[in-house]
């Protein structure tokens, strides 16, 4: 279903909304319910709902969770984010 490439310093709200929308489309295309997709991806249903709806994930989503979830959907994601502390 494609490659997602993200570049920048941090994920902003627009990035999270676009990513969530794309991943929802992929999940629906594969015929998966949110419940099944969350279980397969090792994430909670509430986390997935927030991601897909672009709602508050308390900042940038956990990148390991995001990577695991994308892998479960067979979506390659390349993260090139550099976090400035």
C-alpha positions as CSV (number, residue, x, y, z in Angstrom):
1,X,0.0,0.0,0.0
2,X,2.9,2.3,-0.4
3,X,5.7,3.9,1.6
4,X,5.2,6.7,4.1
5,X,8.1,9.1,4.4
6,X,8.2,11.7,7.1
7,X,10.8,14.4,7.5
8,X,11.2,17.2,9.9
9,X,11.7,17.9,13.5
10,X,8.4,16.7,15.0
11,X,5.1,15.4,13.9
12,X,2.6,18.2,13.9
13,X,-1.2,17.9,14.1
14,X,-1.5,18.0,10.3
15,X,1.0,15.1,9.9
16,X,-0.8,13.0,12.5
17,X,-4.1,13.6,10.9
18,X,-2.8,12.7,7.4
19,X,-1.0,9.6,8.7
20,X,-4.1,8.5,10.6
21,X,-6.3,9.0,7.6
22,X,-3.9,7.0,5.4
23,X,-3.6,4.1,7.8
24,X,-7.4,4.0,8.2
25,X,-7.7,3.7,4.5
26,X,-5.2,0.9,4.4
27,X,-6.9,-0.9,7.3
28,X,-10.3,-0.7,5.6
29,X,-8.9,-1.8,2.2
30,X,-7.6,-4.9,3.9
31,X,-11.0,-5.5,5.5
32,X,-9.8,-5.3,9.1
33,X,-11.9,-4.0,11.9
34,X,-10.2,-1.6,14.3
35,X,-10.3,-4.3,17.0
36,X,-8.6,-6.8,14.8
37,X,-6.0,-4.3,13.5
38,X,-5.2,-3.1,17.0
39,X,-4.7,-6.7,18.2
40,X,-2.5,-7.6,15.2
41,X,-0.5,-4.4,15.6
42,X,0.0,-4.8,19.3
43,X,-1.7,-1.5,20.2
44,X,-4.7,-0.6,22.2
45,X,-8.0,0.1,20.5
46,X,-8.2,3.5,22.0
47,X,-4.7,4.4,20.7
48,X,-5.7,3.3,17.2
49,X,-9.0,5.2,17.4
50,X,-7.1,8.4,18.3
51,X,-4.5,7.9,15.6
52,X,-7.1,7.3,12.9
53,X,-9.3,10.2,14.0
54,X,-6.3,12.5,14.3
55,X,-7.3,13.3,17.8
56,X,-5.0,14.0,20.8
57,X,-2.4,11.4,21.3
58,X,-0.7,13.6,23.9
59,X,1.8,14.9,21.4
60,X,3.8,12.8,19.0
61,X,2.7,9.1,18.9
62,X,5.1,6.5,20.3
63,X,7.3,5.8,17.2
64,X,7.8,2.1,18.2
65,X,4.0,1.6,18.5
66,X,3.6,3.3,15.2
67,X,6.2,1.2,13.5
68,X,4.8,-2.0,14.9
69,X,1.3,-1.1,13.8
70,X,2.5,-0.1,10.3
71,X,4.4,-3.4,10.0
72,X,1.2,-5.3,10.9
73,X,-0.6,-3.6,8.0
74,X,2.4,-4.3,5.7
75,X,3.0,-0.5,5.3
76,X,6.6,0.5,5.2
77,X,7.2,3.7,7.2
78,X,10.5,5.6,7.1
79,X,10.9,8.0,9.9
80,X,13.6,10.6,9.6
81,X,12.6,12.7,12.6
82,X,15.3,14.3,14.7
83,X,14.1,15.2,18.1
84,X,15.5,18.3,19.7
85,X,15.6,18.0,23.5
